[in-house]
Amino acid sequence: ASSSTQLIITLTAPDRSSSLTYKCTIYISTTVNDLSPKTVNGTVLQYKVNGLSPYVTYTVECTSSNGEDSCDSNMDAIRMPSAEPGGPPLNLTAAPLSESAILRWDPPAEKDQNGVITGYLIKYQLNSDSSSQMTRTVGVVTQLSLDNLMTGVTYSFTVAAINSNGTGPD
């Protein structure tokens, strides 16, 4: 893989036929869907597949022919590299208690995780005062008690997922 969303597939025609032009049909699929077959021609067959999803395993299979010979490659499973989370955690709720609040959330949608979630960044502030913003980083939990909050005021809360590539949106 050349990036978390692009795969470059390169095949070389067999030495005995290096002067012949080969046609290669590349089949790429996941357990969720199949992408349309891609066809390339030449003696060095190269194709860039764009628009793939980070941290998804794709199966790649190639059939080649030159009009006289044909061959099928082995199927290869390729996991795309991870990327920072592409979406926020879901279903954030805050339950106020006396001088504290219990936050609960769900991980980002699986298609937006783009890797293994390693923690969460929580931001909170007095609703009308961005200069009062506080942050807290936690591990792989989906509930947190924030203590020592002021009573009688409104707070706003956001949560962002973290993986080995960075922090996603909140």
C-alpha positions as CSV (number, residue, x, y, z in Angstrom):
1,A,0.0,0.0,0.0
2,S,1.3,3.4,-0.8
3,S,-1.1,5.3,1.6
4,S,-4.0,4.4,3.8
5,T,-6.4,4.8,0.9
6,Q,-4.3,3.9,-2.2
7,L,-2.9,0.5,-3.3
8,I,-0.4,0.2,-6.1
9,I,-0.3,-3.2,-7.7
10,T,2.7,-4.1,-10.0
11,L,3.1,-7.3,-11.9
12,T,5.9,-8.1,-14.4
13,A,5.3,-10.4,-17.4
14,P,7.3,-13.6,-17.2
15,D,10.9,-13.4,-18.6
16,R,10.2,-15.8,-21.4
17,S,7.5,-13.5,-22.7
18,S,8.9,-10.1,-21.8
19,S,8.4,-8.8,-25.3
20,L,4.7,-9.7,-25.2
21,T,2.0,-7.4,-24.0
22,Y,0.0,-8.9,-21.1
23,K,-3.5,-8.0,-20.1
24,C,-4.2,-8.3,-16.4
25,T,-7.6,-8.1,-14.7
26,I,-7.4,-7.2,-11.0
27,Y,-10.2,-8.2,-8.7
28,I,-10.3,-6.4,-5.3
29,S,-12.8,-7.2,-2.6
30,T,-13.6,-7.1,1.1
31,T,-16.0,-9.2,3.1
32,V,-18.4,-6.3,2.7
33,N,-18.3,-5.6,-1.0
34,D,-16.5,-6.2,-4.3
35,L,-15.0,-3.4,-6.3
36,S,-15.3,-3.5,-10.1
37,P,-12.5,-5.4,-11.8
38,K,-9.7,-3.2,-13.2
39,T,-7.9,-4.1,-16.5
40,V,-4.4,-2.9,-17.4
41,N,-2.2,-3.7,-20.4
42,G,1.5,-3.7,-21.0
43,T,4.8,-5.6,-20.2
44,V,5.0,-4.1,-16.7
45,L,1.5,-4.1,-15.4
46,Q,0.8,-1.4,-12.8
47,Y,-2.5,-0.1,-11.5
48,K,-3.3,2.3,-8.7
49,V,-6.5,1.7,-6.8
50,N,-7.7,4.8,-5.1
51,G,-10.5,5.4,-2.6
52,L,-9.9,2.4,-0.4
53,S,-10.6,2.5,3.3
54,P,-7.9,2.7,6.0
55,Y,-7.3,-0.4,8.1
56,V,-9.6,-2.6,6.0
57,T,-8.3,-5.9,4.6
58,Y,-8.8,-6.3,0.9
59,T,-8.4,-9.5,-1.2
60,V,-6.4,-9.0,-4.5
61,E,-6.5,-11.5,-7.3
62,C,-5.1,-11.1,-10.8
63,T,-5.7,-13.0,-14.0
64,S,-3.2,-12.4,-16.8
65,S,-3.1,-13.4,-20.5
66,N,-1.2,-12.5,-23.6
67,G,-3.4,-14.2,-26.1
68,E,-1.3,-17.4,-25.9
69,D,-0.7,-18.0,-22.2
70,S,-2.7,-17.1,-19.2
71,C,-2.2,-17.4,-15.5
72,D,-4.0,-16.7,-12.2
73,S,-2.2,-15.2,-9.3
74,N,-2.6,-16.4,-5.8
75,M,-5.2,-14.4,-3.8
76,D,-3.4,-12.0,-1.5
77,A,-5.0,-10.4,1.6
78,I,-3.7,-6.9,2.1
79,R,-4.6,-4.8,5.2
80,M,-4.4,-1.1,4.4
81,P,-2.4,1.0,6.8
82,S,-4.3,2.8,9.6
83,A,-5.1,6.5,9.7
84,E,-6.4,8.8,12.3
85,P,-10.0,8.3,13.3
86,G,-12.4,9.7,10.6
87,G,-15.4,10.2,12.8
88,P,-16.3,11.2,16.4
89,P,-17.5,8.9,19.1
90,L,-21.3,8.3,19.0
91,N,-24.2,8.9,21.4
92,L,-22.4,11.2,23.8
93,T,-24.5,11.9,26.9
94,A,-23.8,13.8,30.1
95,A,-25.7,13.1,33.4
96,P,-25.2,15.9,35.9
97,L,-24.7,15.0,39.6
98,S,-23.8,17.3,42.5
99,E,-20.4,18.9,41.5
100,S,-19.8,16.2,38.9
101,A,-21.1,14.7,35.6
102,I,-21.0,11.2,34.2
103,L,-20.2,11.2,30.5
104,R,-21.0,8.1,28.4
105,W,-20.3,7.5,24.7
106,D,-20.0,4.8,22.1
107,P,-16.8,4.3,19.9
108,P,-16.9,5.8,16.5
109,A,-18.6,3.8,13.8
110,E,-16.4,0.9,12.7
111,K,-15.8,2.5,9.3
112,D,-14.5,5.6,11.0
113,Q,-12.1,4.0,13.5
114,N,-9.4,3.6,10.8
115,G,-7.3,1.5,13.2
116,V,-7.3,0.3,16.8
117,I,-8.8,2.9,19.2
118,T,-6.3,3.5,22.1
119,G,-8.1,6.2,24.0
120,Y,-10.3,9.3,24.1
121,L,-9.7,13.0,24.4
122,I,-12.4,14.7,26.5
123,K,-12.8,18.5,26.3
124,Y,-15.1,20.4,28.5
125,Q,-15.8,24.0,29.3
126,L,-18.2,26.5,30.9
127,N,-20.8,26.8,28.1
128,S,-20.1,30.5,27.5
129,D,-16.4,30.7,28.2
130,S,-14.0,29.0,25.8
131,S,-11.0,30.2,27.9
132,S,-12.2,27.8,30.6
133,Q,-11.6,24.7,28.5
134,M,-10.2,21.7,30.2
135,T,-9.0,18.5,28.6
136,R,-8.5,15.0,29.9
137,T,-7.2,11.9,28.1
138,V,-8.4,8.5,29.1
139,G,-7.8,4.9,27.9
140,V,-10.2,2.6,26.1
141,V,-13.3,3.4,28.3
142,T,-16.7,4.7,27.3
143,Q,-17.7,6.3,30.6
144,L,-16.0,8.9,32.7
145,S,-16.9,10.8,35.9
146,L,-15.7,14.4,35.8
147,D,-15.5,15.7,39.4
148,N,-15.1,19.2,41.0
149,L,-17.5,20.9,38.6
150,M,-19.2,24.1,39.6
151,T,-22.9,23.8,40.5
152,G,-25.5,25.9,38.9
153,V,-23.6,26.5,35.6
154,T,-23.8,24.8,32.2
155,Y,-20.9,22.9,30.7
156,S,-20.4,21.7,27.2
157,F,-18.5,18.4,26.5
158,T,-16.9,16.8,23.4
159,V,-15.1,13.5,23.0
160,A,-12.6,12.5,20.3
161,A,-11.2,9.1,19.6
162,I,-7.4,8.5,19.5
163,N,-5.4,5.8,17.7
164,S,-1.7,5.4,16.8
165,N,-2.1,7.9,14.0
166,G,-3.6,10.8,15.9
167,T,-6.8,12.2,17.3
168,G,-10.1,12.2,15.3
169,P,-12.8,14.9,15.2
170,D,-15.0,15.5,18.2
